[in-house]
Amino acid sequence: MLHQRRDRPVSPLRPSSPPRPSGPRIKNPHQLIAESGADLEGHGLKRTMGLFQLVCFGVGAVVGTGIFVGLSDSVAEAGPAVVLSFVLAAVTCIFTALSFAELGSAIPVSGSSYSFAYATLGERVAFLVGWCLLLEYGVSVSAVAVGWSQYVNELLNSLFGFQLPAALSAGPGDGGVINLPAVVVVMMAATLLVRGVRDSAGATAAMAVLKITILMLFCGIAFTAFEHGNLTPFVAHGAGGVTAGASLAFFSYIGFDAITTAGEEVKNPRRNVPIAIMVCIGLVTLLYCAVALAAIGAIGPGAVADKPAALSIVVNQVTGSTVGGGVIAFGAVVAIASVVLAVMYGQTRILMSMSRDGLIPRVFERVSPRTATPVANTWIVAVVFAVPAAFSSLDVVVNLTTIGTLATMVAVNIAVIVLRRRNPEVRGSFRAPLHPLGPLLGVGFCLYLMYGTGWTTWVQFAVFLIVGAAVYTCYGRDRSRLAAAGTGRDGAGQL
């Protein structure tokens, strides 16, 4: 009996059941760069964006609903000290922007913070980061489109003396039935995106220049009526008001990290990506502080707070005419449309990277040989996010979008520390200063602003993460191409 057992052949392991690695699945940064062709041509994408276009793309992704529509909500929380709220939000962005700049220079691929997390923190964390990016790049498209609809009505009123009926220009939560302008702007952006990155980048650059000009014009008009008395008391609602205002003001900065999603379509990405990030943050911060100071100084915080089209109201009161307000409304329509365009671009590239890794269906990674763009991906994104744009309210998703974005920024700051420790040979043209203090301060500021969003937002975010973890467990974990290749903790295997 013993002899028979000893001679019994041992059954080989079935190929379909490889042993699971004991540690997290981490994709080697060198492998990530090689797959994307970071130093050559991208994964079916073309390198057509220069530094100027990339800066304009970043400004196009940032300056929009947050300042044209969201300013009034931040003023309601912080009063005249909203300027400090913008600065606090900017400081949070600056520390994280330095981390983004280093990672974007060292790993210039299209996945942004998702790819950075995959190369440092592992597949599970990377999937959850990508899941959070659905809020930042995806759900915010819906919110931005709702804000666009508000200024379309303001523009129509200034030019022709009428507005679209509420039933066709607002969702059920705002007293309407369907927000058709919000759907239109999403579909217009999708149409331009599928034509090719050259066309969309050129349009974004033109719109970015126009909206900066409009905001500078606004400051020039509003400062003519500036009164120091409108700024007192400056910290009207205390430090808590400044923090709450900063949490809302942070929505105005969402999108600067979209610059890193263009890593595979940028000329010389190792140099241009970090420069574009820092220029974008600096320019936007100066612009926001000037606009907030001009608006409050002209008519006072009470007249700005809770007014959806606050900038047009300011100009109308200062000039005594609706013509100036109409010009501002036109600028807002252009500005917000460019945000929809840039943010949708970022969302499609994030999904393309996740699909390339097998974590979501392969349809999202397919690139059209004719236009060199992910056509099916773009239209799916457009249709999915046109629905909440048509039926939701702007206020519903702002806080949830903010906390999701801040969570991805925490991951990016940690990723810089991990990358330097685990892969010190992977480096680009830019190194974040004050390491590791800078990234740790970035984590601290992000957590502080997350705290300011309120406990109800935390509960919603926890539920959102639980759903994301379930999606990964049920779909992504077993379909991961990294797992299929049998790679281990260090991602040594090649796909």
Secondary structure as the mmCIF struct_conf table of DSSP 4:
data_model
#
loop_
_struct_conf.conf_type_id
_struct_conf.id
_struct_conf.beg_label_comp_id
_struct_conf.beg_label_asym_id
_struct_conf.beg_label_seq_id
_struct_conf.end_label_comp_id
_struct_conf.end_label_asym_id
_struct_conf.end_label_seq_id
HELX_RH_AL_P HELX_RH_AL_P1 LEU A 2 ASP A 7
BEND BEND1 ARG A 8 ARG A 8
HELX_LH_PP_P HELX_LH_PP_P1 PRO A 9 ARG A 14
TURN_TY1_P TURN_TY1_P1 PRO A 15 SER A 16
BEND BEND2 SER A 17 SER A 17
HELX_LH_PP_P HELX_LH_PP_P2 PRO A 18 PRO A 21
BEND BEND3 SER A 22 GLY A 23
HELX_RH_AL_P HELX_RH_AL_P2 PRO A 29 SER A 36
TURN_TY1_P TURN_TY1_P2 GLY A 37 ASP A 39
BEND BEND4 LEU A 40 LEU A 40
BEND BEND5 HIS A 43 GLY A 44
STRN STRN1 MET A 49 MET A 49
HELX_RH_AL_P HELX_RH_AL_P3 LEU A 51 VAL A 62
BEND BEND6 VAL A 63 GLY A 64
HELX_RH_AL_P HELX_RH_AL_P4 THR A 65 PHE A 68
TURN_TY1_P TURN_TY1_P3 VAL A 69 GLY A 70
HELX_RH_AL_P HELX_RH_AL_P5 LEU A 71 ALA A 78
HELX_RH_3T_P HELX_RH_3T_P1 GLY A 79 ALA A 81
HELX_RH_AL_P HELX_RH_AL_P6 VAL A 82 ALA A 106
BEND BEND7 ILE A 107 ILE A 107
TURN_TY1_P TURN_TY1_P4 SER A 110 GLY A 111
HELX_RH_AL_P HELX_RH_AL_P7 SER A 112 TYR A 118
TURN_TY1_P TURN_TY1_P5 ALA A 119 LEU A 121
HELX_RH_AL_P HELX_RH_AL_P8 GLU A 123 LEU A 133
HELX_RH_PI_P HELX_RH_PI_P1 LEU A 134 VAL A 139
HELX_RH_AL_P HELX_RH_AL_P9 SER A 140 PHE A 160
BEND BEND8 GLY A 161 GLY A 161
HELX_RH_AL_P HELX_RH_AL_P10 ALA A 166 SER A 169
BEND BEND9 ALA A 170 ALA A 170
HELX_RH_3T_P HELX_RH_3T_P2 PRO A 172 ASP A 174
TURN_TY1_P TURN_TY1_P6 GLY A 175 GLY A 175
BEND BEND10 VAL A 177 VAL A 177
STRN STRN2 ASN A 179 ASN A 179
HELX_RH_AL_P HELX_RH_AL_P11 LEU A 180 ARG A 195
HELX_RH_AL_P HELX_RH_AL_P12 VAL A 197 ALA A 222
HELX_RH_3T_P HELX_RH_3T_P3 PHE A 223 ALA A 225
HELX_RH_3T_P HELX_RH_3T_P4 HIS A 228 LEU A 231
BEND BEND11 PRO A 233 PRO A 233
TURN_TY1_P TURN_TY1_P7 PHE A 234 HIS A 237
HELX_RH_AL_P HELX_RH_AL_P13 GLY A 238 ALA A 249
HELX_RH_3T_P HELX_RH_3T_P5 PHE A 250 TYR A 253
TURN_TY1_P TURN_TY1_P8 ILE A 254 GLY A 255
HELX_RH_3T_P HELX_RH_3T_P6 PHE A 256 ALA A 262
TURN_TY1_P TURN_TY1_P9 GLY A 263 GLU A 264
BEND BEND12 GLU A 265 GLU A 265
STRN STRN3 VAL A 266 VAL A 266
BEND BEND13 LYS A 267 ASN A 268
HELX_RH_AL_P HELX_RH_AL_P14 PRO A 269 ILE A 299
HELX_RH_AL_P HELX_RH_AL_P15 PRO A 301 VAL A 304
TURN_TY1_P TURN_TY1_P10 ALA A 305 ASP A 306
TURN_TY1_P TURN_TY1_P11 PRO A 308 ALA A 309
HELX_RH_AL_P HELX_RH_AL_P16 ALA A 310 THR A 319
TURN_TY1_P TURN_TY1_P12 GLY A 320 GLY A 320
BEND BEND14 SER A 321 SER A 321
HELX_RH_AL_P HELX_RH_AL_P17 THR A 322 ARG A 356
TURN_TY1_P TURN_TY1_P13 ASP A 357 GLY A 358
BEND BEND15 LEU A 359 ILE A 360
HELX_RH_3T_P HELX_RH_3T_P7 ARG A 362 GLU A 365
TURN_TY1_P TURN_TY1_P14 PRO A 369 THR A 371
BEND BEND16 ALA A 372 THR A 373
HELX_RH_AL_P HELX_RH_AL_P18 VAL A 375 PHE A 391
HELX_RH_AL_P HELX_RH_AL_P19 LEU A 394 ARG A 422
TURN_TY1_P TURN_TY1_P15 PRO A 424 GLU A 425
BEND BEND17 SER A 429 SER A 429
BEND BEND18 PRO A 433 LEU A 434
TURN_TY1_P TURN_TY1_P16 HIS A 435 PRO A 436
HELX_RH_AL_P HELX_RH_AL_P20 LEU A 437 TYR A 451
TURN_TY1_P TURN_TY1_P17 GLY A 452 THR A 453
HELX_RH_AL_P HELX_RH_AL_P21 TRP A 455 VAL A 471
HELX_RH_PI_P HELX_RH_PI_P2 TYR A 472 GLY A 476
HELX_RH_AL_P HELX_RH_AL_P22 ARG A 477 ARG A 479
HELX_RH_AL_P HELX_RH_AL_P23 ARG A 481 ALA A 484
TURN_TY1_P TURN_TY1_P18 ALA A 485 GLY A 486
TURN_TY1_P TURN_TY1_P19 ARG A 489 ASP A 490
BEND BEND19 GLY A 493 GLY A 493
#
